[in-house]
Amino acid sequence: MNDNPSEVRENIIFIGDMYETDVTGAHNAGIKSAWLNKKGECDAKGLATYNCTSVEQLLDVLFRKKIKGCINEENVK
């Protein structure tokens, strides 16, 4: 990641289902995260860019479709 300019980082979404390793790691690297949060856990630290509870929601986020039920739907364009 250190070799990539910041404008490239803005185009990356790291997908993961483990908050501490995936979401926190992406945040620490300065990239967006899509948390596949099937258990509906609370994002207490507020680090997840997108917090989706199903694969369908995740796919909609990736394809930039506005969907009902995705916790951060205002970020989806």
C-alpha positions as CSV (number, residue, x, y, z in Angstrom):
1,M,0.0,0.0,0.0
2,N,2.9,2.4,0.6
3,D,3.7,2.3,-3.1
4,N,0.2,3.5,-4.1
5,P,-0.8,7.1,-4.2
6,S,-3.7,8.1,-2.0
7,E,-6.1,8.6,-4.9
8,V,-5.7,4.9,-5.6
9,R,-6.6,4.0,-2.0
10,E,-9.9,5.8,-2.4
11,N,-10.8,3.3,-5.1
12,I,-10.1,0.3,-3.0
13,I,-12.7,-1.5,-0.8
14,F,-11.4,-4.3,1.4
15,I,-14.0,-7.0,2.0
16,G,-14.0,-9.0,5.2
17,D,-16.1,-10.7,7.8
18,M,-13.9,-10.2,10.9
19,Y,-14.1,-6.8,12.5
20,E,-10.8,-6.7,14.4
21,T,-8.6,-8.0,11.6
22,D,-10.4,-6.9,8.4
23,V,-12.2,-3.7,9.2
24,T,-9.6,-2.4,11.6
25,G,-6.8,-3.4,9.3
26,A,-8.4,-1.6,6.3
27,H,-9.0,1.5,8.4
28,N,-5.4,1.5,9.6
29,A,-4.2,1.1,5.9
30,G,-6.4,4.1,4.9
31,I,-8.8,2.2,2.7
32,K,-12.5,1.6,2.7
33,S,-14.0,-1.5,4.2
34,A,-17.1,-3.5,3.5
35,W,-17.9,-5.6,6.6
36,L,-19.9,-8.7,5.9
37,N,-21.6,-8.6,9.2
38,K,-23.9,-11.6,9.1
39,K,-24.4,-11.6,12.9
40,G,-25.6,-8.0,12.9
41,E,-23.0,-6.9,15.4
42,C,-22.5,-3.3,16.4
43,D,-19.8,-1.2,14.8
44,A,-18.8,0.3,18.1
45,K,-15.7,1.9,16.8
46,G,-17.4,3.3,13.7
47,L,-14.7,2.1,11.4
48,A,-16.6,0.1,8.7
49,T,-17.3,2.1,5.6
50,Y,-20.1,-0.3,4.6
51,N,-21.8,-2.6,7.1
52,C,-23.8,-5.3,5.3
53,T,-25.6,-8.2,6.9
54,S,-25.9,-10.3,3.7
55,V,-23.9,-11.2,0.6
56,E,-26.7,-9.6,-1.4
57,Q,-26.2,-6.2,0.4
58,L,-22.5,-6.5,-0.2
59,L,-22.9,-7.1,-3.9
60,D,-25.2,-4.1,-4.1
61,V,-22.6,-2.0,-2.4
62,L,-19.9,-3.2,-4.8
63,F,-22.1,-2.5,-7.8
64,R,-23.2,0.9,-6.4
65,K,-26.9,0.2,-6.2
66,K,-28.8,1.9,-3.4
67,I,-30.4,-0.7,-1.3
68,K,-32.7,-0.8,1.7
69,G,-31.3,-2.3,4.9
70,C,-27.5,-1.6,4.4
71,I,-26.5,0.3,7.5
72,N,-24.4,2.8,5.6
73,E,-26.7,3.2,2.6
74,E,-26.0,6.9,2.3
75,N,-22.5,6.0,1.2
76,V,-23.8,4.0,-1.8
77,K,-24.1,6.0,-4.9
